[in-house]
Amino acid sequence: MSKSIDEATRTIHLQGIGRVPAAPGHELIVGDQLMYNGGGVCQITKIVAASPQFLLITEMNTETGEENSRRVKKTRMVARVPETARRALGFDAPATDYSAQVRAPEGDEWVTVGHGATAEEAISGLTPSKQVPTYFGTVMLDRHGLGYTAANPDGRARSVQAMMAGETLTAADGHSFRILPPEQPEPAAAAEETVPAVPFTVGSALLYVPEDGMERDVVLLNSGPDGDGTVEVLSVKQGGKPLRVPLAMLKELPELPPAPEGVPTDYWTVTDKDGQQVTLVRAETLEGARGEVEKDPQAAAVARRLGGLSYRRLRTSELPPEIRAAVEADIAGRDGRWAVMDRAGNLITTVQATSYNHAVQVADQDPTVQAASPGSGGLIFMRARVEEPAPAPRVVSVHQTGGRTVTVTAGFTRKSIPTRLRESGAPGEMVNGSTGALRWRLPNGEELTPGEAAKRFLGDA
């Protein structure tokens, strides 16, 4: 554990600051502020469980308004700013000044990162600490793809001009930028007086239904309505191209049908662009399903005529009745044990599950797996091997000797260890070691003899 952390007093030492209050990651909530070495403060805007041991925290810098994400272990102590010492977001700009503002993707508030008597002063201002230059019109715009690039050297100037004309710019990563003139109400408040309320939120997926008979399109709402009742949307069909369409022609997407029940099978439905089934094939992988279609003259002809087909793996509930019964009986007869290993191939535990996805869900709740704390390395899941009884001896010859019938038998040749390892899905591959001997090399570079690999992955004694 770091010497800077004292769990007994729930404090942590920060460089340039000293000892400050701290809290474990699992106690953090949206809205908390965290302090870092040097005194920088970020406000949490989103918390997501990344794994049994880690959280993915999205935080916004209180000075620059920019947002980033990082992984925090649930038990790790972090410097949480007390309520009495919370930082304000950005500048508290006078109403008589121009304000350069940024809004983070997960943030709800516009943060003023620069202001001044002129727009130029606001664009090139310093952060509240007077130490970090925001250079709103240069560094920040460039960093988010709205400024200078070799292919678009005047992009920064055009972005600044657009904001000075009253536009709000949104970068590809979701950060939004604007320049507010002095003595102006918030754009949203002004819009409420002249534009009717929008029934949809910006960023929502909608269905565009034109009146002129054109094909429907799925779009993303990218702005509120203008005075003429039109909004900006991003067309999915046209690869994200921005369009202006009447708000009245947007509708909510129809609800998706419920997800099919059952476990994934080796059957694939092959459909055309209208969703009509062309054929049903059986294969373990998508590549295998495509190969089965190529073997079917009729289906292959349809694929060539349409320029391709769509493939989707079916679950047991979607199978035709005559196939479903046999598949469910086969699944019920399988061994439901799955081996859970770390990336080095070390066995952590075994779980009982009906499928790979089910095994992942069960392992996520298993205390043994949680205690192993695999972190970002992930886990390896492999169906546990079922020991098969030795086959009966095969008859080699039958002959008469001294009035007796002699039957000569021999055992069956078993598969080699390398073959069994490959067929079991064990991590790694067979290579020739530095001495020329066969070795099973794991993804982390460790080399095992075939016998050692068989003990670890096949359960051989």
Sequence and secondary structure as in RCSB ss.txt:
>XXXX:A:sequence
MSKSIDEATRTIHLQGIGRVPAAPGHELIVGDQLMYNGGGVCQITKIVAASPQFLLITEMNTETGEENSRRVKKT
RMVARVPETARRALGFDAPATDYSAQVRAPEGDEWVTVGHGATAEEAISGLTPSKQVPTYFGTVMLDRHGLGYTA
ANPDGRARSVQAMMAGETLTAADGHSFRILPPEQPEPAAAAEETVPAVPFTVGSALLYVPEDGMERDVVLLNSGP
DGDGTVEVLSVKQGGKPLRVPLAMLKELPELPPAPEGVPTDYWTVTDKDGQQVTLVRAETLEGARGEVEKDPQAA
AVARRLGGLSYRRLRTSELPPEIRAAVEADIAGRDGRWAVMDRAGNLITTVQATSYNHAVQVADQDPTVQAASPG
SGGLIFMRARVEEPAPAPRVVSVHQTGGRTVTVTAGFTRKSIPTRLRESGAPGEMVNGSTGALRWRLPNGEELTP
GEAAKRFLGDA
>XXXX:A:secstr
  TTEETTTTEEEETTTEEEE EEGGG  TT EEE GGG EEEEEEEEE SSSEEEEEEEETTT  EEEEEEETT
 EE B  GGG   SS    TTSEEEEEE TT SS EEEEEESSHHHHHT B TTSSSB  IIIIIHHHTTSS BT
TBTTHHHHHHHHHHTT  EE TTS EEEEE TT   HHHHHHHHS   SS TT EEEE  SSS   EEEEE S  
 TTSEEEEEETTTTSEEEEEEGGGEEE         S EEEEEEEE TTS EEEEEE SSHHHHHHHHHHSHHHH
HHHHHHT  EEEEEEGGGS HHHHHHHHHHHHTS  EEEEE TT  EEEEEE SSHHHHHHHHHT HHHHHH  G
GG  EEEE          EEEEEEEETTEEEEEEE      HHHHHHHHT SSEEEE TTS EEEE TTS EE H
HHHIIIII   
